[in-house]
């Protein structure tokens, strides 16, 4: 029996988790302050978990992680974070909502109707949903829209206007598109092996 190496690796894992949790909690608290939301332990815990997550979580995933938290308190925290733009709700074709930390809480997002304008990848084996945020200033969806329009000299904003016009041409006046969804389905890295 050699507990030495095992203990060290367990301690290292715990230390690594310990270092990231306070950082995520501090970031969560800062984001709550930025949007002038009342800071509660539940909101900090939920937002910190979403900020650390690699993929989107369902309510049940969150409930499993925070067994001490009341189910209704968790729903209220998720709804509050979603309403404030700190998280977003992703409707799945399995009728399960999943939540992911959002970057839409910036001042620019509050001035525009176009929130949550990015794509998702859904694994058809494990049902995990990943946000395709992209890197830099342009998100994944904007970079895809821009790729198709580089030769035409168009921009993602112009394409959105064209889609809005096509919507009205097809369905009639009065229809207003406010969100574009893109979901790529396939197998995630874990499931494809």
FIKOLZA-1660 file (N, C-alpha, C; in steps of 0.1 Angstrom, whole numbers, plus 5000, padded with zeros to 4 digits):
% residues 193
   i   px   py   pz ch aa at
   1 5008 4988 5000  A  X  N
   1 5000 5000 5000  A  X CA
   1 5009 5013 5000  A  X  C
   2 5007 5021 4990  A  X  N
   2 5015 5033 4989  A  X CA
   2 5006 5045 4988  A  X  C
   3 5002 5051 4999  A  X  N
   3 4993 5062 4998  A  X CA
   3 4999 5075 4994  A  X  C
   4 5013 5076 4995  A  X  N
   4 5020 5088 4992  A  X CA
   4 5016 5095 4979  A  X  C
   5 5019 5088 4967  A  X  N
   5 5016 5095 4955  A  X CA
   5 5001 5098 4953  A  X  C
   6 4993 5089 4957  A  X  N
   6 4979 5091 4955  A  X CA
   6 4974 5103 4963  A  X  C
   7 4979 5104 4976  A  X  N
   7 4976 5116 4984  A  X CA
   7 4980 5129 4978  A  X  C
   8 4992 5129 4972  A  X  N
   8 4997 5141 4966  A  X CA
   8 4989 5145 4954  A  X  C
   9 4985 5135 4945  A  X  N
   9 4977 5139 4933  A  X CA
   9 4963 5143 4938  A  X  C
  10 4957 5137 4948  A  X  N
  10 4944 5141 4953  A  X CA
  10 4945 5155 4959  A  X  C
  11 4956 5158 4966  A  X  N
  11 4958 5171 4972  A  X CA
  11 4960 5182 4961  A  X  C
  12 4967 5178 4950  A  X  N
  12 4970 5187 4939  A  X CA
  12 4957 5190 4932  A  X  C
  13 4948 5180 4930  A  X  N
  13 4935 5182 4924  A  X CA
  13 4927 5191 4932  A  X  C
  14 4927 5189 4945  A  X  N
  14 4919 5197 4954  A  X CA
  14 4924 5211 4955  A  X  C
  15 4937 5213 4954  A  X  N
  15 4943 5226 4954  A  X CA
  15 4939 5234 4942  A  X  C
  16 4940 5227 4930  A  X  N
  16 4937 5233 4918  A  X CA
  16 4922 5237 4917  A  X  C
  17 4913 5229 4922  A  X  N
  17 4899 5233 4923  A  X CA
  17 4897 5244 4933  A  X  C
  18 4905 5244 4944  A  X  N
  18 4903 5254 4954  A  X CA
  18 4908 5268 4949  A  X  C
  19 4918 5268 4940  A  X  N
  19 4923 5280 4934  A  X CA
  19 4913 5286 4924  A  X  C
  20 4906 5277 4916  A  X  N
  20 4897 5282 4906  A  X CA
  20 4884 5287 4912  A  X  C
  21 4879 5280 4922  A  X  N
  21 4866 5284 4928  A  X CA
  21 4866 5298 4934  A  X  C
  22 4876 5302 4942  A  X  N
  22 4875 5316 4947  A  X CA
  22 4876 5326 4935  A  X  C
  23 4884 5323 4925  A  X  N
  23 4885 5332 4913  A  X CA
  23 4871 5333 4906  A  X  C
  24 4865 5322 4904  A  X  N
  24 4852 5322 4898  A  X CA
  24 4841 5329 4906  A  X  C
  25 4842 5327 4919  A  X  N
  25 4832 5334 4928  A  X CA
  25 4835 5349 4928  A  X  C
  26 4847 5353 4928  A  X  N
  26 4850 5367 4927  A  X CA
  26 4846 5373 4914  A  X  C
  27 4848 5366 4903  A  X  N
  27 4843 5371 4890  A  X CA
  27 4828 5371 4890  A  X  C
  28 4821 5361 4896  A  X  N
  28 4807 5361 4896  A  X CA
  28 4802 5373 4904  A  X  C
  29 4808 5376 4915  A  X  N
  29 4804 5387 4924  A  X CA
  29 4806 5400 4916  A  X  C
  30 4817 5402 4909  A  X  N
  30 4820 5414 4902  A  X CA
  30 4809 5416 4891  A  X  C
  31 4806 5405 4884  A  X  N
  31 4796 5406 4873  A  X CA
  31 4782 5409 4879  A  X  C
  32 4778 5404 4890  A  X  N
  32 4766 5408 4897  A  X CA
  32 4765 5422 4900  A  X  C
  33 4777 5427 4905  A  X  N
  33 4778 5442 4909  A  X CA
  33 4776 5450 4896  A  X  C
  34 4783 5446 4885  A  X  N
  34 4783 5453 4873  A  X CA
  34 4769 5456 4867  A  X  C
  35 4760 5446 4869  A  X  N
  35 4746 5448 4864  A  X CA
  35 4737 5452 4875  A  X  C
  36 4742 5455 4887  A  X  N
  36 4735 5460 4898  A  X CA
  36 4724 5451 4903  A  X  C
  37 4728 5438 4904  A  X  N
  37 4719 5428 4910  A  X CA
  37 4723 5426 4924  A  X  C
  38 4713 5423 4932  A  X  N
  38 4715 5420 4946  A  X CA
  38 4724 5407 4947  A  X  C
  39 4734 5408 4955  A  X  N
  39 4744 5397 4956  A  X CA
  39 4739 5387 4967  A  X  C
  40 4736 5375 4963  A  X  N
  40 4732 5364 4972  A  X CA
  40 4741 5353 4971  A  X  C
  41 4743 5344 4981  A  X  N
  41 4751 5333 4980  A  X CA
  41 4747 5323 4969  A  X  C
  42 4734 5322 4967  A  X  N
  42 4729 5313 4956  A  X CA
  42 4733 5318 4942  A  X  C
  43 4732 5331 4940  A  X  N
  43 4735 5337 4927  A  X CA
  43 4750 5336 4924  A  X  C
  44 4758 5338 4935  A  X  N
  44 4773 5337 4933  A  X CA
  44 4777 5322 4930  A  X  C
  45 4771 5313 4938  A  X  N
  45 4774 5299 4935  A  X CA
  45 4770 5294 4921  A  X  C
  46 4758 5298 4917  A  X  N
  46 4753 5294 4904  A  X CA
  46 4761 5300 4893  A  X  C
  47 4763 5313 4893  A  X  N
  47 4771 5320 4883  A  X CA
  47 4785 5315 4883  A  X  C
  48 4792 5313 4894  A  X  N
  48 4805 5308 4894  A  X CA
  48 4806 5294 4888  A  X  C
  49 4796 5286 4890  A  X  N
  49 4796 5272 4884  A  X CA
  49 4795 5273 4869  A  X  C
  50 4786 5282 4864  A  X  N
  50 4784 5284 4850  A  X CA
  50 4797 5290 4844  A  X  C
  51 4804 5299 4850  A  X  N
  51 4816 5305 4845  A  X CA
  51 4827 5295 4844  A  X  C
  52 4827 5285 4853  A  X  N
  52 4838 5275 4852  A  X CA
  52 4834 5263 4843  A  X  C
  53 4822 5262 4839  A  X  N
  53 4817 5251 4831  A  X CA
  53 4823 5251 4817  A  X  C
  54 4826 5239 4812  A  X  N
  54 4830 5238 4798  A  X CA
  54 4818 5237 4789  A  X  C
  55 4807 5232 4794  A  X  N
  55 4795 5230 4786  A  X CA
  55 4783 5235 4794  A  X  C
  56 4772 5236 4788  A  X  N
  56 4760 5241 4794  A  X CA
  56 4754 5231 4804  A  X  C
  57 4748 5236 4815  A  X  N
  57 4742 5227 4825  A  X CA
  57 4727 5228 4825  A  X  C
  58 4720 5217 4827  A  X  N
  58 4706 5217 4829  A  X CA
  58 4703 5220 4844  A  X  C
  59 4691 5223 4847  A  X  N
  59 4687 5226 4861  A  X CA
  59 4691 5213 4869  A  X  C
  60 4688 5201 4864  A  X  N
  60 4691 5189 4871  A  X CA
  60 4706 5188 4874  A  X  C
  61 4714 5191 4864  A  X  N
  61 4729 5191 4866  A  X CA
  61 4733 5200 4877  A  X  C
  62 4727 5212 4878  A  X  N
  62 4730 5222 4888  A  X CA
  62 4725 5217 4902  A  X  C
  63 4713 5211 4902  A  X  N
  63 4707 5205 4914  A  X CA
  63 4716 5194 4920  A  X  C
  64 4722 5186 4911  A  X  N
  64 4731 5175 4915  A  X CA
  64 4744 5181 4921  A  X  C
  65 4748 5192 4916  A  X  N
  65 4760 5199 4921  A  X CA
  65 4758 5206 4934  A  X  C
  66 4746 5212 4935  A  X  N
  66 4743 5220 4947  A  X CA
  66 4732 5213 4955  A  X  C
  67 4734 5201 4961  A  X  N
  67 4724 5194 4967  A  X CA
  67 4718 5201 4979  A  X  C
  68 4726 5210 4985  A  X  N
  68 4721 5218 4997  A  X CA
  68 4711 5229 4993  A  X  C
  69 4711 5233 4980  A  X  N
  69 4703 5244 4975  A  X CA
  69 4689 5239 4972  A  X  C
  70 4679 5247 4977  A  X  N
  70 4665 5244 4974  A  X CA
  70 4663 5245 4959  A  X  C
  71 4655 5236 4953  A  X  N
  71 4652 5236 4939  A  X CA
  71 4646 5249 4934  A  X  C
  72 4637 5255 4942  A  X  N
  72 4631 5268 4938  A  X CA
  72 4641 5279 4938  A  X  C
  73 4650 5279 4948  A  X  N
  73 4660 5289 4949  A  X CA
  73 4669 5288 4937  A  X  C
  74 4673 5276 4932  A  X  N
  74 4681 5274 4921  A  X CA
  74 4674 5280 4908  A  X  C
  75 4661 5276 4906  A  X  N
  75 4653 5282 4895  A  X CA
  75 4653 5297 4895  A  X  C
  76 4651 5303 4907  A  X  N
  76 4651 5317 4907  A  X CA
  76 4664 5324 4904  A  X  C
  77 4675 5317 4909  A  X  N
  77 4688 5323 4906  A  X CA
  77 4691 5322 4891  A  X  C
  78 4688 5310 4885  A  X  N
  78 4690 5309 4870  A  X CA
  78 4682 5319 4862  A  X  C
  79 4669 5321 4866  A  X  N
  79 4660 5330 4859  A  X CA
  79 4666 5345 4861  A  X  C
  80 4670 5348 4873  A  X  N
  80 4676 5361 4875  A  X CA
  80 4688 5364 4867  A  X  C
  81 4697 5354 4867  A  X  N
  81 4709 5356 4859  A  X CA
  81 4707 5356 4844  A  X  C
  82 4697 5349 4840  A  X  N
  82 4693 5349 4826  A  X CA
  82 4687 5363 4822  A  X  C
  83 4677 5368 4830  A  X  N
  83 4671 5381 4828  A  X CA
  83 4682 5392 4828  A  X  C
  84 4692 5391 4836  A  X  N
  84 4702 5401 4836  A  X CA
  84 4713 5400 4825  A  X  C
  85 4712 5389 4817  A  X  N
  85 4722 5387 4806  A  X CA
  85 4735 5381 4811  A  X  C
  86 4736 5376 4823  A  X  N
  86 4748 5370 4828  A  X CA
  86 4748 5355 4825  A  X  C
  87 4737 5350 4821  A  X  N
  87 4736 5336 4817  A  X CA
  87 4726 5336 4806  A  X  C
  88 4726 5325 4798  A  X  N
  88 4716 5323 4788  A  X CA
  88 4710 5309 4789  A  X  C
  89 4698 5309 4784  A  X  N
  89 4690 5296 4785  A  X CA
  89 4690 5291 4771  A  X  C
  90 4693 5278 4769  A  X  N
  90 4694 5271 4756  A  X CA
  90 4683 5261 4756  A  X  C
  91 4674 5262 4747  A  X  N
  91 4663 5253 4746  A  X CA
  91 4668 5241 4737  A  X  C
  92 4667 5229 4743  A  X  N
  92 4671 5217 4736  A  X CA
  92 4660 5210 4729  A  X  C
  93 4663 5202 4719  A  X  N
  93 4652 5195 4712  A  X CA
  93 4647 5183 4721  A  X  C
  94 4654 5181 4732  A  X  N
  94 4649 5171 4742  A  X CA
  94 4640 5177 4752  A  X  C
  95 4636 5190 4750  A  X  N
  95 4627 5197 4759  A  X CA
  95 4634 5200 4773  A  X  C
  96 4647 5200 4773  A  X  N
  96 4654 5203 4785  A  X CA
  96 4661 5217 4783  A  X  C
  97 4659 5226 4792  A  X  N
  97 4667 5239 4791  A  X CA
  97 4680 5237 4797  A  X  C
  98 4690 5242 4791  A  X  N
  98 4704 5242 4796  A  X CA
  98 4709 5257 4798  A  X  C
  99 4717 5259 4807  A  X  N
  99 4722 5272 4810  A  X CA
  99 4737 5273 4809  A  X  C
 100 4741 5285 4804  A  X  N
 100 4756 5287 4802  A  X CA
 100 4758 5302 4806  A  X  C
 101 4770 5304 4811  A  X  N
 101 4774 5318 4814  A  X CA
 101 4773 5326 4801  A  X  C
 102 4768 5338 4802  A  X  N
 102 4767 5347 4790  A  X CA
 102 4777 5358 4791  A  X  C
 103 4780 5363 4779  A  X  N
 103 4789 5375 4779  A  X CA
 103 4780 5387 4774  A  X  C
 104 4767 5385 4775  A  X  N
 104 4759 5396 4769  A  X CA
 104 4756 5407 4780  A  X  C
 105 4763 5406 4791  A  X  N
 105 4760 5416 4802  A  X CA
 105 4767 5429 4800  A  X  C
 106 4775 5431 4789  A  X  N
 106 4782 5443 4787  A  X CA
 106 4772 5454 4784  A  X  C
 107 4777 5466 4785  A  X  N
 107 4769 5478 4783  A  X CA
 107 4763 5478 4768  A  X  C
 108 4771 5474 4759  A  X  N
 108 4767 5474 4745  A  X CA
 108 4755 5465 4743  A  X  C
 109 4754 5454 4750  A  X  N
 109 4743 5444 4749  A  X CA
 109 4730 5450 4754  A  X  C
 110 4731 5458 4764  A  X  N
 110 4719 5464 4769  A  X CA
 110 4713 5475 4759  A  X  C
 111 4721 5479 4750  A  X  N
 111 4716 5489 4740  A  X CA
 111 4710 5483 4728  A  X  C
 112 4712 5470 4726  A  X  N
 112 4707 5464 4714  A  X CA
 112 4698 5452 4717  A  X  C
 113 4690 5449 4708  A  X  N
 113 4680 5437 4709  A  X CA
 113 4687 5424 4707  A  X  C
 114 4699 5424 4701  A  X  N
 114 4705 5412 4696  A  X CA
 114 4714 5406 4707  A  X  C
 115 4707 5399 4716  A  X  N
 115 4715 5392 4727  A  X CA
 115 4716 5377 4723  A  X  C
 116 4725 5370 4729  A  X  N
 116 4727 5356 4727  A  X CA
 116 4729 5352 4712  A  X  C
 117 4736 5360 4705  A  X  N
 117 4739 5357 4691  A  X CA
 117 4751 5349 4689  A  X  C
 118 4751 5337 4693  A  X  N
 118 4762 5328 4690  A  X CA
 118 4756 5314 4688  A  X  C
 119 4764 5305 4682  A  X  N
 119 4760 5292 4679  A  X CA
 119 4763 5282 4691  A  X  C
 120 4758 5270 4689  A  X  N
 120 4760 5259 4699  A  X CA
 120 4764 5246 4692  A  X  C
 121 4771 5238 4699  A  X  N
 121 4773 5224 4694  A  X CA
 121 4767 5215 4704  A  X  C
 122 4758 5206 4699  A  X  N
 122 4752 5196 4708  A  X CA
 122 4756 5182 4704  A  X  C
 123 4761 5175 4714  A  X  N
 123 4766 5161 4712  A  X CA
 123 4753 5152 4712  A  X  C
 124 4752 5145 4701  A  X  N
 124 4740 5136 4700  A  X CA
 124 4741 5123 4708  A  X  C
 125 4753 5121 4714  A  X  N
 125 4754 5109 4722  A  X CA
 125 4752 5112 4737  A  X  C
 126 4759 5122 4742  A  X  N
 126 4758 5125 4757  A  X CA
 126 4749 5137 4760  A  X  C
 127 4744 5144 4750  A  X  N
 127 4735 5155 4751  A  X CA
 127 4741 5168 4757  A  X  C
 128 4754 5168 4758  A  X  N
 128 4761 5180 4763  A  X CA
 128 4760 5191 4752  A  X  C
 129 4758 5203 4757  A  X  N
 129 4757 5215 4748  A  X CA
 129 4769 5224 4751  A  X  C
 130 4776 5228 4741  A  X  N
 130 4787 5237 4742  A  X CA
 130 4784 5250 4734  A  X  C
 131 4788 5261 4740  A  X  N
 131 4786 5274 4733  A  X CA
 131 4798 5276 4724  A  X  C
 132 4795 5281 4712  A  X  N
 132 4805 5284 4702  A  X CA
 132 4807 5299 4702  A  X  C
 133 4815 5304 4712  A  X  N
 133 4816 5318 4714  A  X CA
 133 4827 5324 4705  A  X  C
 134 4836 5316 4700  A  X  N
 134 4846 5321 4691  A  X CA
 134 4857 5328 4700  A  X  C
 135 4866 5334 4694  A  X  N
 135 4877 5341 4701  A  X CA
 135 4878 5356 4696  A  X  C
 136 4883 5364 4704  A  X  N
 136 4884 5378 4700  A  X CA
 136 4871 5385 4700  A  X  C
 137 4869 5396 4693  A  X  N
 137 4857 5404 4693  A  X CA
 137 4845 5397 4686  A  X  C
 138 4848 5389 4676  A  X  N
 138 4837 5383 4668  A  X CA
 138 4834 5370 4674  A  X  C
 139 4821 5367 4676  A  X  N
 139 4817 5354 4680  A  X CA
 139 4816 5344 4669  A  X  C
 140 4814 5332 4672  A  X  N
 140 4814 5321 4662  A  X CA
 140 4803 5324 4651  A  X  C
 141 4791 5328 4655  A  X  N
 141 4781 5330 4645  A  X CA
 141 4784 5342 4636  A  X  C
 142 4789 5353 4642  A  X  N
 142 4793 5365 4634  A  X CA
 142 4805 5361 4624  A  X  C
 143 4814 5353 4629  A  X  N
 143 4825 5349 4620  A  X CA
 143 4820 5340 4608  A  X  C
 144 4810 5332 4611  A  X  N
 144 4804 5323 4600  A  X CA
 144 4796 5332 4591  A  X  C
 145 4788 5341 4596  A  X  N
 145 4781 5350 4587  A  X CA
 145 4790 5359 4579  A  X  C
 146 4801 5363 4585  A  X  N
 146 4811 5372 4578  A  X CA
 146 4818 5364 4567  A  X  C
 147 4821 5351 4569  A  X  N
 147 4827 5343 4559  A  X CA
 147 4819 5342 4546  A  X  C
 148 4806 5341 4548  A  X  N
 148 4797 5340 4536  A  X CA
 148 4796 5353 4529  A  X  C
 149 4799 5364 4535  A  X  N
 149 4797 5377 4529  A  X CA
 149 4809 5385 4526  A  X  C
 150 4821 5379 4528  A  X  N
 150 4833 5386 4525  A  X CA
 150 4834 5390 4511  A  X  C
 151 4830 5382 4502  A  X  N
 151 4831 5385 4488  A  X CA
 151 4820 5395 4483  A  X  C
 152 4809 5396 4490  A  X  N
 152 4799 5405 4487  A  X CA
 152 4800 5419 4493  A  X  C
 153 4810 5420 4502  A  X  N
 153 4812 5433 4509  A  X CA
 153 4801 5435 4520  A  X  C
 154 4794 5425 4524  A  X  N
 154 4784 5426 4534  A  X CA
 154 4789 5424 4548  A  X  C
 155 4782 5427 4558  A  X  N
 155 4786 5425 4572  A  X CA
 155 4775 5416 4578  A  X  C
 156 4778 5411 4590  A  X  N
 156 4768 5403 4597  A  X CA
 156 4755 5411 4600  A  X  C
 157 4757 5424 4603  A  X  N
 157 4745 5433 4605  A  X CA
 157 4737 5434 4593  A  X  C
 158 4743 5435 4581  A  X  N
 158 4735 5436 4569  A  X CA
 158 4728 5423 4566  A  X  C
 159 4735 5412 4569  A  X  N
 159 4728 5399 4567  A  X CA
 159 4716 5397 4576  A  X  C
 160 4717 5402 4588  A  X  N
 160 4706 5402 4598  A  X CA
 160 4694 5410 4592  A  X  C
 161 4697 5421 4586  A  X  N
 161 4687 5429 4580  A  X CA
 161 4681 5422 4568  A  X  C
 162 4689 5415 4560  A  X  N
 162 4684 5408 4549  A  X CA
 162 4675 5396 4553  A  X  C
 163 4679 5390 4564  A  X  N
 163 4671 5379 4570  A  X CA
 163 4658 5384 4575  A  X  C
 164 4658 5396 4581  A  X  N
 164 4646 5402 4586  A  X CA
 164 4636 5406 4574  A  X  C
 165 4642 5411 4564  A  X  N
 165 4634 5414 4552  A  X CA
 165 4628 5401 4546  A  X  C
 166 4636 5391 4545  A  X  N
 166 4631 5378 4540  A  X CA
 166 4620 5372 4548  A  X  C
 167 4621 5374 4561  A  X  N
 167 4611 5370 4571  A  X CA
 167 4598 5377 4568  A  X  C
 168 4599 5390 4566  A  X  N
 168 4587 5398 4563  A  X CA
 168 4581 5395 4549  A  X  C
 169 4590 5393 4540  A  X  N
 169 4585 5390 4526  A  X CA
 169 4578 5376 4526  A  X  C
 170 4582 5367 4534  A  X  N
 170 4577 5354 4535  A  X CA
 170 4564 5353 4543  A  X  C
 171 4564 5360 4555  A  X  N
 171 4553 5358 4564  A  X CA
 171 4544 5371 4565  A  X  C
 172 4549 5382 4560  A  X  N
 172 4541 5394 4560  A  X CA
 172 4547 5404 4570  A  X  C
 173 4542 5416 4569  A  X  N
 173 4546 5427 4577  A  X CA
 173 4542 5424 4592  A  X  C
 174 4550 5430 4601  A  X  N
 174 4547 5428 4615  A  X CA
 174 4556 5418 4622  A  X  C
 175 4561 5408 4614  A  X  N
 175 4570 5398 4620  A  X CA
 175 4584 5404 4623  A  X  C
 176 4589 5402 4635  A  X  N
 176 4602 5408 4639  A  X CA
 176 4611 5397 4644  A  X  C
 177 4621 5394 4637  A  X  N
 177 4631 5384 4642  A  X CA
 177 4640 5391 4652  A  X  C
 178 4643 5385 4663  A  X  N
 178 4652 5391 4673  A  X CA
 178 4663 5382 4677  A  X  C
 179 4664 5370 4672  A  X  N
 179 4674 5361 4675  A  X CA
 179 4677 5351 4664  A  X  C
 180 4689 5348 4662  A  X  N
 180 4693 5338 4652  A  X CA
 180 4699 5326 4660  A  X  C
 181 4695 5314 4657  A  X  N
 181 4700 5303 4664  A  X CA
 181 4708 5294 4654  A  X  C
 182 4719 5289 4658  A  X  N
 182 4727 5280 4650  A  X CA
 182 4731 5268 4659  A  X  C
 183 4727 5256 4656  A  X  N
 183 4731 5245 4664  A  X CA
 183 4737 5234 4655  A  X  C
 184 4750 5231 4658  A  X  N
 184 4757 5221 4650  A  X CA
 184 4756 5208 4659  A  X  C
 185 4751 5197 4653  A  X  N
 185 4749 5185 4661  A  X CA
 185 4760 5175 4656  A  X  C
 186 4765 5167 4665  A  X  N
 186 4775 5157 4662  A  X CA
 186 4780 5151 4675  A  X  C
 187 4792 5146 4675  A  X  N
 187 4798 5139 4687  A  X CA
 187 4809 5148 4693  A  X  C
 188 4808 5150 4706  A  X  N
 188 4818 5157 4713  A  X CA
 188 4832 5150 4713  A  X  C
 189 4842 5156 4718  A  X  N
 189 4855 5149 4718  A  X CA
 189 4855 5137 4727  A  X  C
 190 4848 5137 4738  A  X  N
 190 4848 5125 4747  A  X CA
 190 4840 5113 4740  A  X  C
 191 4829 5116 4733  A  X  N
 191 4821 5106 4727  A  X CA
 191 4826 5101 4714  A  X  C
 192 4835 5108 4707  A  X  N
 192 4839 5104 4694  A  X CA
 192 4851 5094 4694  A  X  C
 193 4856 5091 4706  A  X  N
 193 4867 5082 4708  A  X CA
 193 4861 5068 4709  A  X  C
% end
